[in-house]
Amino acid sequence: MYVSCRIVSSSKKVSSFFSIARKLSGSKSLPENAICCPSTDIIIPQVTLQEIVYSKIEQFHKYIATEDVITGKKYTFEQVRTKARNLSKALRKRLNLQRGDVVAILLPNTPEYIISSLGILEAGLVITSCNPIYTQKEISSQLDDSEAKAIITIPALFSIARAASLAIKQHIPIICIKTKEGETLPLGGICFEELVNTEIDMPDIEFGSTNDLAFLPYSSGTTGLPKGVELTHNNLVSMNAQAIHPDYQLFDTPSETFQDIIPGVLPMFHIYGFTILALNGLVNGSKLLTIPRFQPDLFISMMKHHKVTVVYAAPPLALFMAQHEDIKSEYFSKLKFLMSGAAPLGSMDEERLQNKLGKDVPILQGYGMTESSGIVTICASKILMKSMKDLRGSVGKPVPNTFIKVVGVDDTTGEQLGPNEPGEIWIKGPQIMRGYFKKPKETEAALKNGWLKSGDIGYYNEKKLLFITDRLKELIKVKGFQVAPAELEGILREFPAVKEAAVVGVPHPVLGEAPKAYIVPKTNMSLDPEELHRFVAERVAKYKQLTGGIEFVESIPKNPSGKILRRLLNKS
């Protein structure tokens, strides 16, 4: 049963729910021979997402919540709370937005991203997050599909935001955040600073169901064009409750002498950056350092001058830290753990990173997707971490209240496969999306009897640890055999002269498809294609060999979360 919630009562209500959530429940049922969490389940608090965050903000009010690495602009938890509340009322009064209306955030990583998100939620509105490097057409498509009623952006992106709204014949109000002193507000823009610094005398909004929509990110899912992923308050509260389970809590409460510090490199418009980095960071009282976009020199300087304690990374950032000579081991002297997600990190890559960080720093992998609110499995369980050696290359086991099955790719029955048998990963849990926005057919195809068909390929071993190998839609079919590009990419990166690698399937007259490798060689190192062919041939079956050829390139296209954009590689 859902409850009505008022912001003004958040701290007492959430505090009591969290105390209940930490009472472990005892027995659990295991549906259809699925894999479950090694810890006991929790009770999910029936509150809104912002109530979870605000309950902690009241506790941590005097500490720094977020700081811009370039400008030095920073906000305490109390300032974040005050400015978000002012914004929420301005959105309702000045822009006349109504409960359930969608507001688009078109921003790089900035401290104001957090204020904007909380203000939107507190107003009873819905966030849709746009990639700031999107083209006008891509922004227009998302604004149109999400039915956005307002946009929050920066002056540098104002013109593209305005053009995108006009392209769909909508005059959408655009709120602008000034990024530097003396910056001019674009003509027609609404001043963000004025909204967040002005108190408006109006009552807080009453909330209805925790099944109300909170966040509408866009994902291509297992197939097709990007679709709006409906994540409710309950989905995102579940994610936070799962992450702060006592068996998974690796953060320390801030004090006069200590506060966890996290570099905010992962883009906040992405599910990993929004839910795990930003929201869960706030709930844990950590300081988030924001960087608008990854720049090697800026990142190195940040690591040198800030004693970071927690790093959330995607594989490209993990490899950068492992390989760059200017990233010194002493920069990680206060690091408690590094979490890698968004794409698989190969065991050899993990080993290289471990050598840089030092043997005492746990490298943990996790697995999630937009449709699962960003979290499904994780290695950061105190139960699993007793034997770190077993975890290498694995994404761990399900978080509380979550079940996983590995099902044959062409199996419609949903029957669980045995250990070490690769198949599609199916997921069930309270963090799973409500569905795809305005797309009932796609929703029906993705959800089967409460199970999300992830489109990811993986397997579990005898210890029920999960390993991700690839995406279903990216598998290469060689004479009916399935070849996972990530497996070949991991092998190629082991070759001393290879810096980066990507593998795709290309048409072949006999095989149907054949694996082709795109290679970025290391600087000042010679690389013989024939030697690389032999290197791969010694390590894989014949059908997995690079029959489609090897091509040297200057870079591998990736999205901001680090996933290889295989569709942009030449498949002709």
C-alpha positions as CSV (number, residue, x, y, z in Angstrom):
1,M,0.0,0.0,0.0
2,Y,1.3,3.5,-0.9
3,V,1.3,6.4,1.5
4,S,0.9,10.1,1.1
5,C,4.1,12.0,2.0
6,R,4.8,15.5,3.0
7,I,8.3,17.0,2.7
8,V,8.0,18.7,6.1
9,S,7.8,15.4,7.9
10,S,10.6,13.7,6.0
11,S,13.3,13.3,8.6
12,K,11.2,11.5,11.2
13,K,9.4,9.4,8.7
14,V,12.5,8.3,6.8
15,S,14.5,7.7,9.9
16,S,11.9,5.3,11.2
17,F,11.7,3.5,7.9
18,F,15.5,3.1,7.7
19,S,15.5,1.6,11.2
20,I,12.9,-0.9,10.0
21,A,14.9,-1.6,6.8
22,R,17.9,-2.6,8.7
23,K,16.1,-5.3,10.6
24,L,17.0,-8.3,8.5
25,S,13.9,-10.3,7.6
26,G,15.0,-14.0,7.9
27,S,13.8,-16.5,5.3
28,K,13.5,-15.8,1.6
29,S,11.8,-17.6,-1.2
30,L,13.8,-18.3,-4.3
31,P,11.7,-18.0,-7.5
32,E,12.3,-20.5,-10.3
33,N,15.8,-21.5,-9.1
34,A,17.1,-18.0,-9.4
35,I,20.3,-16.6,-7.9
36,C,19.8,-14.3,-4.9
37,C,21.7,-12.0,-2.6
38,P,23.9,-13.6,0.0
39,S,22.5,-11.2,2.6
40,T,18.9,-11.2,3.8
41,D,16.3,-9.0,2.3
42,I,15.2,-5.5,3.5
43,I,11.9,-3.7,3.8
44,I,11.8,-0.9,1.2
45,P,10.7,2.5,2.8
46,Q,7.5,3.7,1.3
47,V,8.7,7.3,0.8
48,T,9.7,9.6,-2.0
49,L,13.3,9.9,-3.4
50,Q,13.8,13.4,-2.2
51,E,12.7,12.4,1.4
52,I,15.5,9.9,1.5
53,V,18.0,12.5,0.4
54,Y,16.6,15.3,2.6
55,S,16.7,13.1,5.7
56,K,20.4,12.8,5.4
57,I,20.9,16.5,4.4
58,E,19.4,17.5,7.8
59,Q,22.0,15.3,9.4
60,F,25.0,16.5,7.3
61,H,23.8,20.1,6.9
62,K,27.2,21.8,7.6
63,Y,29.4,19.7,5.4
64,I,30.2,20.3,1.7
65,A,27.9,18.4,-0.5
66,T,29.4,19.3,-3.9
67,E,32.3,21.4,-5.3
68,D,33.2,22.4,-8.8
69,V,36.9,21.5,-9.4
70,I,37.4,24.3,-12.0
71,T,35.7,27.3,-10.3
72,G,35.9,26.2,-6.7
73,K,32.2,26.9,-6.3
74,K,30.8,24.8,-3.5
75,Y,27.5,24.2,-1.6
76,T,26.9,22.7,1.8
77,F,24.2,20.1,2.3
78,E,22.0,22.9,3.9
79,Q,22.6,25.2,0.9
80,V,21.6,22.4,-1.5
81,R,18.4,21.8,0.5
82,T,17.4,25.5,0.7
83,K,18.1,26.2,-3.0
84,A,16.3,23.1,-4.1
85,R,13.2,24.1,-2.1
86,N,13.2,27.6,-3.6
87,L,13.6,26.1,-7.1
88,S,10.7,23.7,-6.5
89,K,8.4,26.5,-5.6
90,A,9.5,28.7,-8.5
91,L,8.9,25.9,-11.0
92,R,5.3,25.7,-9.7
93,K,4.5,29.4,-9.2
94,R,6.5,31.2,-12.0
95,L,6.4,28.5,-14.6
96,N,3.0,27.1,-13.6
97,L,4.3,23.5,-13.9
98,Q,1.8,20.9,-12.6
99,R,2.4,17.6,-10.9
100,G,3.8,15.0,-13.3
101,D,5.1,17.5,-15.8
102,V,8.6,16.7,-17.2
103,V,11.6,19.0,-16.9
104,A,14.7,18.3,-19.1
105,I,18.1,18.8,-17.6
106,L,20.6,19.6,-20.3
107,L,23.8,20.0,-18.3
108,P,27.4,18.8,-17.9
109,N,28.4,17.7,-14.4
110,T,28.0,20.8,-12.2
111,P,27.0,21.3,-8.5
112,E,23.8,22.8,-9.8
113,Y,22.8,19.4,-11.4
114,I,22.1,18.1,-7.9
115,I,20.1,21.3,-6.9
116,S,18.1,21.1,-10.1
117,S,17.3,17.4,-9.7
118,L,16.1,17.8,-6.1
119,G,14.1,20.9,-6.9
120,I,12.3,19.2,-9.8
121,L,11.4,16.2,-7.6
122,E,10.3,18.3,-4.7
123,A,7.9,20.1,-7.0
124,G,6.2,16.8,-7.9
125,L,7.7,16.9,-11.3
126,V,9.7,14.4,-13.4
127,I,13.4,14.6,-14.5
128,T,14.5,13.7,-18.0
129,S,18.2,13.9,-18.5
130,C,19.8,14.9,-21.8
131,N,23.3,14.3,-23.0
132,P,24.9,17.8,-23.3
133,I,26.8,16.7,-26.4
134,Y,23.6,15.7,-28.2
135,T,22.8,17.3,-31.6
136,Q,19.8,19.5,-32.0
137,K,17.9,16.6,-33.6
138,E,18.6,14.3,-30.7
139,I,17.5,16.9,-28.1
140,S,14.4,17.7,-30.1
141,S,13.5,14.0,-30.2
142,Q,13.8,13.6,-26.5
143,L,12.0,16.8,-25.7
144,D,9.1,15.8,-28.0
145,D,8.9,12.2,-26.8
146,S,9.1,13.1,-23.1
147,E,6.7,16.0,-23.5
148,A,9.1,18.2,-21.6
149,K,7.6,21.5,-20.2
150,A,10.9,23.2,-19.3
151,I,14.6,22.9,-19.7
152,I,17.5,23.7,-17.3
153,T,20.8,24.3,-19.1
154,I,23.8,26.7,-19.3
155,P,24.4,29.7,-21.6
156,A,26.8,27.7,-23.8
157,L,23.9,25.3,-24.6
158,F,21.1,27.8,-24.7
159,S,21.0,28.2,-28.5
160,I,20.8,24.5,-29.2
161,A,18.2,24.0,-26.5
162,R,16.1,26.9,-28.0
163,A,16.5,25.5,-31.5
164,A,15.6,22.0,-30.4
165,S,12.3,23.3,-28.8
166,L,11.4,25.4,-31.8
167,A,12.0,22.4,-34.1
168,I,9.1,20.6,-32.5
169,K,7.1,23.8,-32.5
170,Q,7.1,24.2,-28.8
171,H,8.1,27.4,-26.8
172,I,9.6,25.7,-23.8
173,P,10.9,27.9,-21.0
174,I,14.7,27.6,-20.6
175,I,16.3,28.2,-17.3
176,C,20.0,29.1,-17.5
177,I,22.8,28.5,-14.9
178,K,25.6,31.0,-15.2
179,T,28.9,29.1,-15.1
180,K,31.3,32.1,-14.4
181,E,31.3,35.5,-12.9
182,G,29.9,38.3,-15.2
183,E,28.4,35.8,-17.7
184,T,25.5,37.3,-19.6
185,L,22.1,35.7,-19.5
186,P,20.9,34.8,-23.0
187,L,18.0,36.8,-24.3
188,G,14.8,35.0,-23.3
189,G,16.6,32.8,-20.7
190,I,15.3,32.6,-17.1
191,C,18.0,33.2,-14.4
192,F,18.6,30.0,-12.4
193,E,20.3,32.0,-9.6
194,E,17.3,34.2,-9.2
195,L,15.0,31.2,-8.8
196,V,17.1,29.4,-6.2
197,N,17.9,32.4,-4.2
198,T,14.3,33.7,-3.9
199,E,12.0,32.5,-1.2
200,I,8.3,32.0,-2.3
201,D,5.6,31.8,0.3
202,M,3.6,28.8,-0.7
203,P,2.9,25.4,0.9
204,D,4.9,22.2,0.1
205,I,3.3,19.9,-2.3
206,E,1.4,16.8,-1.2
207,F,2.6,13.6,-2.7
208,G,0.4,10.6,-3.8
209,S,1.8,7.2,-4.7
210,T,5.5,6.2,-4.5
211,N,4.8,4.6,-7.8
212,D,4.7,8.1,-9.4
213,L,7.2,8.7,-12.0
214,A,10.4,10.4,-10.8
215,F,13.1,10.0,-13.5
216,L,12.8,9.5,-17.3
217,P,16.2,8.7,-18.7
218,Y,16.5,7.4,-22.3
219,S,18.0,4.1,-23.2
220,S,18.0,2.0,-26.4
221,G,17.2,-1.1,-24.3
222,T,18.0,-4.4,-25.9
223,T,17.0,-3.1,-29.4
224,G,15.9,-0.1,-31.3
225,L,16.0,3.7,-30.8
226,P,16.2,5.3,-27.4
227,K,13.1,4.9,-25.3
228,G,12.1,6.7,-22.1
229,V,12.7,4.4,-19.1
230,E,10.0,5.0,-16.4
231,L,11.7,4.9,-13.0
232,T,9.4,5.6,-10.1
233,H,10.1,7.0,-6.7
234,N,9.8,3.4,-5.3
235,N,12.4,2.2,-7.9
236,L,15.0,4.8,-6.9
237,V,14.3,4.5,-3.1
238,S,14.7,0.8,-3.5
239,M,18.1,1.3,-5.1
240,N,19.2,3.5,-2.2
241,A,17.9,1.2,0.4
242,Q,19.7,-1.7,-1.2
243,A,23.0,0.2,-1.4
244,I,23.0,1.2,2.3
245,H,22.3,-2.3,3.6
246,P,24.7,-2.9,6.5
247,D,26.5,-5.7,4.5
248,Y,27.2,-3.2,1.7
249,Q,27.9,0.0,3.6
250,L,31.6,1.0,2.9
251,F,31.2,4.8,3.5
252,D,31.9,6.5,6.8
253,T,29.6,9.1,8.4
254,P,31.2,12.6,8.0
255,S,32.7,14.2,11.1
256,E,34.8,17.2,12.1
257,T,38.0,15.4,10.9
258,F,36.7,13.2,8.0
259,Q,34.4,13.2,5.0
260,D,34.4,10.7,2.1
261,I,35.4,12.5,-1.2
262,I,34.3,11.2,-4.6
263,P,35.5,12.5,-8.0
264,G,32.4,13.2,-10.2
265,V,33.7,12.1,-13.6
266,L,30.8,9.8,-14.6
267,P,28.2,11.9,-16.4
268,M,25.2,12.6,-14.2
269,F,22.8,12.4,-17.2
270,H,23.7,8.6,-17.2
271,I,22.0,6.2,-14.8
272,Y,25.3,5.2,-13.2
273,G,26.3,8.8,-12.6
274,F,22.9,10.0,-11.4
275,T,21.9,7.2,-9.0
276,I,25.1,5.7,-7.7
277,L,27.5,8.6,-7.9
278,A,25.2,11.6,-7.1
279,L,22.2,10.4,-5.2
280,N,23.9,7.6,-3.2
281,G,26.8,9.9,-2.6
282,L,24.4,12.5,-1.0
283,V,22.7,9.8,1.1
284,N,26.1,8.8,2.5
285,G,27.2,12.4,3.3
286,S,30.1,12.4,0.9
287,K,31.6,15.4,-1.0
288,L,31.2,15.2,-4.7
289,L,33.8,16.9,-6.8
290,T,32.3,17.8,-10.2
291,I,34.1,18.1,-13.6
292,P,32.1,19.3,-16.6
293,R,33.9,16.8,-18.9
294,F,36.8,14.5,-18.6
295,Q,40.1,16.2,-19.3
296,P,43.3,14.2,-18.5
297,D,45.3,17.1,-17.0
298,L,42.3,18.3,-14.9
299,F,41.6,14.8,-13.7
300,I,45.3,14.2,-12.8
301,S,45.4,17.6,-10.9
302,M,42.2,16.7,-9.0
303,M,43.6,13.3,-8.0
304,K,46.8,15.0,-6.9
305,H,45.3,17.8,-4.8
306,H,42.2,16.0,-3.3
307,K,42.6,12.9,-1.2
308,V,39.7,11.0,-2.8
309,T,38.4,8.1,-0.8
310,V,36.0,6.5,-3.3
311,V,36.2,6.2,-7.1
312,Y,33.3,5.2,-9.3
313,A,34.6,4.5,-12.8
314,A,33.8,3.0,-16.2
315,P,36.5,0.8,-17.8
316,P,38.1,3.7,-19.9
317,L,38.7,5.7,-16.7
318,A,40.0,2.6,-14.9
319,L,42.4,1.9,-17.8
320,F,43.5,5.6,-17.9
321,M,44.4,5.4,-14.2
322,A,46.2,2.1,-14.7
323,Q,48.3,3.2,-17.7
324,H,49.0,6.9,-17.4
325,E,52.4,7.6,-16.0
326,D,51.3,10.9,-14.4
327,I,48.8,9.1,-12.2
328,K,50.9,8.2,-9.2
329,S,50.2,5.4,-6.7
330,E,50.5,7.9,-3.8
331,Y,47.4,9.7,-5.1
332,F,45.4,6.8,-3.8
333,S,46.8,6.8,-0.3
334,K,43.3,7.5,1.2
335,L,41.3,5.4,-1.3
336,K,39.0,2.8,0.4
337,F,37.7,1.2,-2.8
338,L,37.2,1.6,-6.5
339,M,34.0,0.5,-8.2
340,S,33.9,-0.1,-11.9
341,G,30.7,-0.4,-13.9
342,A,28.8,0.5,-17.1
343,A,30.8,-2.1,-19.1
344,P,32.8,-5.2,-18.2
345,L,36.4,-4.7,-16.9
346,G,38.5,-7.6,-18.0
347,S,40.5,-9.6,-15.4
348,M,43.9,-8.5,-16.9
349,D,42.8,-4.9,-17.0
350,E,41.7,-5.3,-13.4
351,E,45.1,-6.7,-12.5
352,R,46.9,-3.7,-14.1
353,L,44.8,-1.3,-12.1
354,Q,45.4,-3.2,-8.9
355,N,49.2,-2.8,-9.4
356,K,48.7,1.0,-9.6
357,L,46.3,1.3,-6.7
358,G,48.1,-1.1,-4.4
359,K,47.1,-4.5,-3.2
360,D,45.1,-3.3,-0.2
361,V,42.6,-1.3,-2.2
362,P,39.6,-3.4,-3.3
363,I,38.6,-3.1,-6.9
364,L,35.0,-4.0,-7.1
365,Q,32.7,-4.5,-10.1
366,G,29.0,-3.9,-10.3
367,Y,26.3,-4.5,-12.9
368,G,23.2,-2.6,-13.6
369,M,21.4,-0.8,-16.4
370,T,19.0,2.1,-16.9
371,E,16.0,-0.2,-16.7
372,S,17.2,-1.4,-13.2
373,S,17.8,2.0,-11.7
374,G,21.5,1.4,-12.1
375,I,22.0,-1.5,-9.7
376,V,21.6,-5.3,-10.0
377,T,24.7,-7.0,-8.7
378,I,27.7,-5.8,-6.8
379,C,31.0,-7.1,-5.3
380,A,30.9,-4.7,-2.4
381,S,29.3,-7.2,0.0
382,K,31.3,-7.7,3.2
383,I,30.4,-11.4,2.8
384,L,32.0,-11.6,-0.7
385,M,34.9,-9.4,0.0
386,K,36.4,-11.9,2.5
387,S,37.8,-13.7,-0.6
388,M,38.7,-11.0,-3.1
389,K,40.6,-13.5,-5.3
390,D,37.3,-15.2,-6.2
391,L,35.8,-11.9,-7.4
392,R,38.3,-11.0,-10.1
393,G,36.5,-10.3,-13.3
394,S,33.1,-10.9,-11.7
395,V,30.3,-8.4,-11.1
396,G,29.4,-10.2,-7.9
397,K,26.0,-11.4,-6.7
398,P,22.5,-9.7,-6.6
399,V,21.9,-6.9,-4.1
400,P,19.1,-7.5,-1.5
401,N,15.5,-8.2,-2.8
402,T,16.9,-9.0,-6.3
403,F,16.9,-12.3,-8.2
404,I,18.8,-13.3,-11.4
405,K,18.4,-16.1,-13.9
406,V,20.6,-16.9,-16.9
407,V,18.3,-18.1,-19.7
408,G,19.1,-19.6,-23.1
409,V,19.2,-16.9,-25.8
410,D,16.4,-18.4,-27.8
411,D,14.5,-19.9,-24.8
412,T,11.1,-18.4,-24.2
413,T,10.3,-20.5,-21.2
414,G,12.6,-18.6,-18.8
415,E,14.3,-21.8,-17.5
416,Q,17.5,-21.2,-15.6
417,L,20.7,-22.5,-17.2
418,G,23.4,-24.3,-15.2
419,P,26.8,-22.9,-14.0
420,N,29.2,-21.7,-16.7
421,E,26.5,-21.8,-19.4
422,P,26.3,-18.4,-21.1
423,G,22.8,-16.9,-21.8
424,E,20.7,-13.8,-21.4
425,I,20.5,-12.4,-17.9
426,W,16.9,-11.9,-16.5
427,I,16.4,-9.8,-13.5
428,K,13.6,-9.4,-10.9
429,G,13.5,-6.8,-8.1
430,P,11.9,-3.6,-6.8
431,Q,14.3,-1.4,-8.6
432,I,13.2,-2.7,-12.1
433,M,11.5,0.0,-14.3
434,R,7.7,0.4,-14.5
435,G,8.1,0.2,-18.3
436,Y,9.0,2.2,-21.4
437,F,7.3,5.6,-21.7
438,K,4.3,5.4,-24.1
439,K,5.6,2.2,-25.6
440,P,3.5,-0.8,-24.5
441,K,4.8,-3.2,-27.1
442,E,8.4,-2.6,-26.2
443,T,7.5,-2.8,-22.5
444,E,5.8,-6.2,-23.1
445,A,8.8,-7.5,-25.0
446,A,11.2,-6.5,-22.2
447,L,9.2,-7.6,-19.2
448,K,8.0,-11.2,-18.8
449,N,6.1,-12.2,-15.6
450,G,7.9,-9.5,-13.7
451,W,11.4,-10.5,-15.1
452,L,13.4,-7.9,-17.0
453,K,15.1,-9.5,-20.0
454,S,18.3,-7.5,-19.9
455,G,19.7,-8.1,-23.3
456,D,23.1,-8.8,-21.6
457,I,25.0,-12.1,-22.0
458,G,26.7,-13.7,-19.1
459,Y,27.1,-16.7,-16.9
460,Y,27.5,-17.6,-13.3
461,N,30.1,-20.0,-11.8
462,E,29.9,-22.8,-9.2
463,K,30.0,-20.1,-6.5
464,K,27.1,-18.3,-8.1
465,L,29.2,-15.3,-9.0
466,L,28.0,-13.5,-12.1
467,F,30.2,-12.6,-15.1
468,I,29.1,-10.3,-17.9
469,T,30.5,-11.1,-21.4
470,D,28.5,-9.0,-23.9
471,R,25.3,-7.5,-25.2
472,L,22.9,-9.8,-27.0
473,K,22.5,-7.4,-29.9
474,E,26.3,-7.2,-30.3
475,L,27.0,-10.9,-30.5
476,I,28.7,-12.0,-33.7
477,K,27.1,-15.0,-35.3
478,V,29.8,-17.2,-37.0
479,K,28.2,-20.2,-38.8
480,G,25.7,-20.2,-36.0
481,F,28.3,-20.0,-33.2
482,Q,28.0,-16.9,-30.9
483,V,31.2,-14.8,-30.5
484,A,31.3,-12.2,-27.7
485,P,33.2,-9.1,-28.8
486,A,34.2,-8.3,-25.2
487,E,36.1,-11.6,-24.9
488,L,38.2,-10.9,-27.9
489,E,38.8,-7.3,-26.8
490,G,40.1,-8.4,-23.5
491,I,42.6,-10.8,-25.2
492,L,43.7,-8.1,-27.6
493,R,44.4,-5.6,-24.8
494,E,46.8,-8.2,-23.3
495,F,49.1,-7.7,-26.3
496,P,51.9,-5.3,-25.2
497,A,51.6,-2.9,-28.1
498,V,47.8,-2.6,-28.0
499,K,46.3,0.4,-26.3
500,E,42.6,0.0,-27.1
501,A,40.6,-2.5,-29.1
502,A,37.1,-3.0,-30.4
503,V,35.6,-6.0,-32.2
504,V,32.5,-6.0,-34.5
505,G,31.0,-8.5,-36.8
506,V,31.4,-7.9,-40.6
507,P,29.7,-9.7,-43.4
508,H,31.5,-12.9,-44.7
509,P,30.5,-14.9,-47.8
510,V,31.0,-18.3,-46.1
511,L,30.8,-17.7,-42.3
512,G,27.8,-15.2,-42.4
513,E,29.7,-12.9,-40.1
514,A,33.3,-12.7,-39.0
515,P,35.0,-10.9,-36.2
516,K,37.0,-7.8,-37.2
517,A,39.2,-5.9,-34.8
518,Y,39.8,-2.1,-34.7
519,I,43.1,-1.4,-32.9
520,V,44.6,1.7,-31.3
521,P,48.4,1.0,-31.0
522,K,50.4,2.3,-28.1
523,T,52.5,5.4,-28.9
524,N,56.0,4.7,-30.3
525,M,55.4,0.9,-30.5
526,S,55.4,-1.1,-33.7
527,L,52.5,-3.5,-34.2
528,D,52.5,-6.3,-36.8
529,P,49.0,-7.5,-37.8
530,E,50.2,-11.0,-38.5
531,E,51.8,-11.3,-35.0
532,L,48.5,-10.1,-33.5
533,H,46.5,-12.7,-35.5
534,R,48.8,-15.4,-34.1
535,F,48.4,-14.1,-30.6
536,V,44.6,-14.3,-30.8
537,A,44.7,-17.7,-32.6
538,E,46.7,-19.3,-29.8
539,R,44.0,-18.3,-27.3
540,V,40.6,-18.9,-28.9
541,A,38.7,-21.5,-31.0
542,K,39.0,-21.2,-34.8
543,Y,35.5,-19.6,-35.2
544,K,36.5,-16.8,-32.8
545,Q,39.6,-15.8,-34.7
546,L,39.8,-12.4,-36.5
547,T,38.8,-13.7,-39.9
548,G,37.2,-10.3,-40.7
549,G,40.6,-8.6,-40.4
550,I,42.5,-6.1,-38.3
551,E,42.3,-2.3,-38.9
552,F,44.5,0.3,-37.1
553,V,42.6,3.4,-36.0
554,E,43.5,6.6,-34.0
555,S,40.6,6.1,-31.5
556,I,37.7,3.9,-30.5
557,P,34.3,5.7,-30.4
558,K,32.6,5.5,-27.0
559,N,29.7,7.0,-25.2
560,P,30.2,9.1,-22.1
561,S,29.8,6.1,-19.8
562,G,32.6,4.2,-21.6
563,K,30.6,1.8,-23.7
564,I,32.1,1.1,-27.2
565,L,29.8,2.6,-29.9
566,R,30.2,-0.4,-32.3
567,R,27.6,1.0,-34.7
568,L,30.0,3.9,-35.5
569,L,32.7,1.5,-36.6
570,N,32.9,0.5,-40.2
571,K,31.1,-2.7,-40.9
572,S,31.3,-2.6,-44.6
